[in-house]
């Protein structure tokens, strides 16, 4: 028996290797408006957060009022880049196909973006409609609302739920929800040499590759050969 009744996967940077694409596109779109920021700033302050939070941070920190059509232009440019460049994270398909407990996705991405992303990399048949976005709750990550909502809908207790996240924002959300959190550092925007997390965002363990998922927690794998 597994100690977990549910696994919640973040999407961007966990199931799909999208964060470096998103960061690059945001930097480019802001540069068109005369705001120059680097990828490290984007990774530190924006990854794992919803679009409204990112835009409010830009207004507050840089005094830039974005034009009304900025969001639409950015989203369209990003989705176009996804169609050309988006890739599934290695070994994710094998893990989702073999996992033996219920699982779902909880993401700060917009419903349209996550739907398109999962379809592009071929994960829709495995995940189905078990996708929860920040539009469904009052507060996005790092508040625990989204993870708690997903666990409730999936019928699992928080203390029996495992969260797989890559961003510090997501880790904080999972910890605040009272869940076990593994930090995935195998995306192209991170890596095994990623610096240690701050005290308020320290995961229970790190996951460098999904090839190790069942090595770490063998009880999560479906029993293919019952007695």
C-alpha positions as a printed NumPy array, in Angstrom:
array([[  0.   ,   0.   ,   0.   ],
       [  1.211,   3.484,  -0.832],
       [  1.339,   6.219,   1.795],
       [ -0.268,   8.454,  -0.843],
       [ -3.831,   8.383,  -2.153],
       [ -3.242,  11.126,  -4.731],
       [ -0.402,  12.639,  -6.738],
       [ -0.791,  16.217,  -7.954],
       [  1.506,  17.268, -10.784],
       [  2.234,  20.847, -11.681],
       [  2.263,  21.257, -15.466],
       [  4.809,  23.805, -16.7  ],
       [  8.351,  22.743, -15.898],
       [  7.177,  19.375, -14.567],
       [  5.162,  17.538, -17.22 ],
       [  6.172,  19.809, -20.092],
       [  9.506,  21.553, -20.601],
       [  7.929,  24.945, -21.105],
       [  9.321,  27.343, -18.538],
       [ 12.355,  28.431, -20.533],
       [ 10.09 ,  29.128, -23.535],
       [  7.645,  31.135, -21.412],
       [ 10.414,  33.164, -19.789],
       [ 12.073,  33.944, -23.107],
       [  8.805,  35.045, -24.707],
       [  7.888,  37.291, -21.762],
       [ 11.309,  38.95 , -21.845],
       [ 10.913,  39.576, -25.588],
       [  7.383,  40.984, -25.306],
       [  8.355,  43.328, -22.456],
       [ 11.424,  44.489, -24.404],
       [  9.088,  45.698, -27.163],
       [  7.623,  48.062, -24.562],
       [ 11.039,  49.295, -23.464],
       [ 11.336,  47.195, -20.294],
       [ 14.526,  45.152, -20.169],
       [ 14.632,  42.334, -17.633],
       [ 16.736,  39.186, -17.661],
       [ 15.788,  35.527, -17.58 ],
       [ 17.093,  35.1  , -13.996],
       [ 14.632,  37.763, -12.772],
       [ 11.765,  36.079, -14.598],
       [ 12.682,  32.67 , -13.199],
       [ 12.986,  34.017,  -9.659],
       [  9.822,  36.139,  -9.529],
       [  7.401,  34.863, -12.155],
       [  7.697,  31.103, -12.571],
       [  4.78 ,  29.238, -11.054],
       [  2.603,  32.339, -10.768],
       [ -0.563,  33.158, -12.642],
       [ -0.623,  35.771, -15.389],
       [ -2.547,  38.395, -13.314],
       [  0.04 ,  38.116, -10.525],
       [  2.907,  38.523, -13.008],
       [  1.299,  41.593, -14.554],
       [  0.611,  43.179, -11.165],
       [  4.256,  42.6  , -10.182],
       [  5.431,  44.341, -13.342],
       [  3.191,  47.325, -12.641],
       [  4.298,  47.542,  -9.016],
       [  8.026,  46.957,  -9.478],
       [  8.621,  48.83 , -12.74 ],
       [  5.743,  51.294, -12.93 ],
       [  4.755,  49.967, -16.323],
       [  1.085,  50.031, -17.257],
       [  0.728,  47.36 , -19.869],
       [ -1.466,  48.128, -22.884],
       [ -4.873,  46.419, -22.95 ],
       [ -3.852,  44.052, -25.747],
       [ -0.581,  42.95 , -24.128],
       [ -1.994,  39.831, -22.513],
       [ -3.613,  38.621, -25.713],
       [ -0.476,  39.306, -27.765],
       [  1.765,  37.554, -25.249],
       [ -0.493,  34.521, -24.993],
       [ -0.748,  34.164, -28.77 ],
       [  3.019,  34.511, -29.209],
       [  3.603,  31.951, -26.474],
       [  1.165,  29.405, -27.883],
       [  2.729,  29.821, -31.319],
       [  6.153,  29.13 , -29.797],
       [  4.758,  26.095, -27.984],
       [  3.507,  24.651, -31.265],
       [  7.037,  24.82 , -32.632],
       [  9.155,  24.017, -29.591],
       [  7.205,  22.402, -26.752],
       [  8.399,  18.984, -25.596],
       [  7.247,  16.551, -22.956],
       [  9.629,  16.053, -20.036],
       [ 11.518,  12.759, -20.48 ],
       [  9.939,   9.682, -18.836],
       [  6.739,  11.55 , -17.87 ],
       [  4.552,   9.516, -20.22 ],
       [  5.877,   6.251, -18.818],
       [  5.258,   7.387, -15.237],
       [  1.693,   8.544, -15.878],
       [  0.926,   5.334, -17.767],
       [  2.194,   3.157, -14.905],
       [  1.136,   5.066, -11.805],
       [ -1.15 ,   3.077,  -9.54 ],
       [ -2.869,   5.81 ,  -7.534],
       [ -5.176,   8.606,  -8.724],
       [ -3.39 ,  11.657, -10.112],
       [ -4.283,  15.072, -11.483],
       [ -2.754,  18.334, -12.668],
       [ -2.935,  21.65 , -10.776],
       [ -1.458,  24.624, -12.601],
       [ -1.286,  28.41 , -12.659],
       [ -1.618,  28.317, -16.455],
       [ -4.805,  29.437, -18.139],
       [ -7.302,  26.714, -19.096],
       [ -6.641,  27.257, -22.811],
       [ -2.877,  27.109, -22.397],
       [ -2.82 ,  23.927, -20.328],
       [ -5.349,  22.217, -22.601],
       [ -3.276,  23.014, -25.673],
       [  0.006,  22.129, -23.976],
       [ -1.107,  18.697, -22.819],
       [ -2.591,  17.961, -26.245],
       [  0.604,  19.005, -28.045],
       [  2.735,  16.541, -26.079],
       [  0.191,  13.717, -26.18 ],
       [ -0.774,  13.667, -22.493],
       [ -4.486,  14.431, -22.816],
       [ -5.538,  10.761, -23.11 ],
       [ -3.722,   9.919, -19.867],
       [ -4.913,  12.932, -17.85 ],
       [ -8.39 ,  13.494, -19.25 ],
       [-10.345,  16.18 , -17.452],
       [ -8.408,  15.905, -14.188],
       [ -6.935,  19.381, -14.637],
       [ -7.361,  22.196, -12.117],
       [ -6.294,  25.78 , -12.807],
       [ -5.912,  28.889, -10.675],
       [ -9.078,  30.277, -12.279],
       [-11.025,  27.855, -10.08 ],
       [ -9.927,  29.342,  -6.74 ],
       [ -9.798,  32.748,  -5.073],
       [ -6.031,  32.75 ,  -4.519],
       [ -3.37 ,  31.206,  -6.729],
       [ -0.026,  29.778,  -5.642],
       [  1.741,  30.294,  -3.231],
       [ -1.592,  30.127,  -1.387],
       [ -2.665,  26.515,  -0.786],
       [ -6.127,  27.006,  -2.308],
       [ -5.526,  25.294,  -5.657],
       [ -3.934,  22.177,  -4.197],
       [ -6.587,  21.894,  -1.505],
       [ -9.324,  22.305,  -4.107],
       [ -7.783,  19.625,  -6.33 ],
       [ -7.428,  17.194,  -3.418],
       [-11.032,  17.799,  -2.361],
       [-12.326,  17.181,  -5.87 ],
       [-10.227,  14.028,  -6.124],
       [-11.419,  12.788,  -2.721],
       [ -8.017,  12.742,  -1.005],
       [ -6.796,  14.111,   2.316],
       [ -3.982,  16.672,   2.115],
       [ -1.714,  14.606,   4.351],
       [ -2.123,  11.67 ,   1.952],
       [ -1.287,  13.765,  -1.118],
       [  2.035,  14.06 ,  -2.943],
       [  2.776,  17.223,  -4.95 ],
       [  5.375,  17.368,  -7.737],
       [  6.462,  20.979,  -8.302],
       [  9.399,  22.83 ,  -9.796],
       [  8.935,  26.446,  -8.678],
       [  9.482,  27.871,  -5.221],
       [  6.004,  29.375,  -5.486],
       [  4.487,  25.939,  -6.052],
       [  6.535,  24.36 ,  -3.291],
       [  5.279,  26.966,  -0.843],
       [  1.713,  26.249,  -1.931],
       [  2.097,  22.506,  -1.436],
       [  3.678,  22.902,   1.978],
       [  0.988,  25.369,   3.039],
       [ -1.608,  22.771,   2.034],
       [ -0.03 ,  20.249,   4.394],
       [  1.073,  17.953,   1.571],
       [  4.295,  16.107,   0.832],
       [  6.266,  17.987,  -1.827],
       [  8.953,  16.756,  -4.185],
       [ 10.772,  19.356,  -6.23 ],
       [ 11.415,  18.358,  -9.83 ],
       [ 14.657,  19.942, -11.014],
       [ 14.983,  18.114, -14.346],
       [ 13.525,  20.852, -16.566],
       [ 15.797,  22.861, -18.844],
       [ 15.357,  25.923, -16.611],
       [ 16.746,  24.14 , -13.532],
       [ 19.068,  21.134, -13.091],
       [ 20.713,  18.997, -10.43 ],
       [ 22.97 ,  21.929,  -9.486],
       [ 20.006,  24.2  ,  -8.682],
       [ 20.802,  26.07 ,  -5.44 ],
       [ 19.226,  24.944,  -2.198],
       [ 15.766,  26.242,  -1.518],
       [ 15.106,  28.924,   1.14 ],
       [ 13.803,  27.716,   4.482],
       [ 10.18 ,  28.544,   3.674],
       [ 10.231,  26.576,   0.399],
       [ 12.161,  23.456,   1.3  ],
       [ 10.669,  20.335,  -0.339],
       [ 10.677,  16.921,   1.289],
       [ 12.997,  15.706,  -1.442],
       [ 14.235,  16.462,  -4.96 ],
       [ 13.437,  14.541,  -8.128],
       [ 16.132,  14.927, -10.788],
       [ 14.577,  12.641, -13.391],
       [ 11.215,  10.953, -13.786],
       [ 13.207,   7.809, -14.545],
       [ 13.722,   7.679, -10.753],
       [ 10.085,   8.273,  -9.794],
       [  9.231,   4.681,  -8.92 ],
       [ 12.719,   4.011,  -7.559],
       [ 12.018,   6.631,  -4.908],
       [  8.465,   5.456,  -4.168],
       [  7.879,   1.978,  -5.584],
       [  4.426,   1.778,  -3.968],
       [  3.149,   4.385,  -6.428],
       [  3.513,   1.978,  -9.344],
       [  0.537,  -0.068, -10.419],
       [  0.792,  -3.762,  -9.648],
       [  0.971,  -5.321, -13.103],
       [  1.324,  -8.859, -11.781],
       [ -1.204,  -9.448,  -9.004],
       [ -0.944, -12.717,  -7.125]])
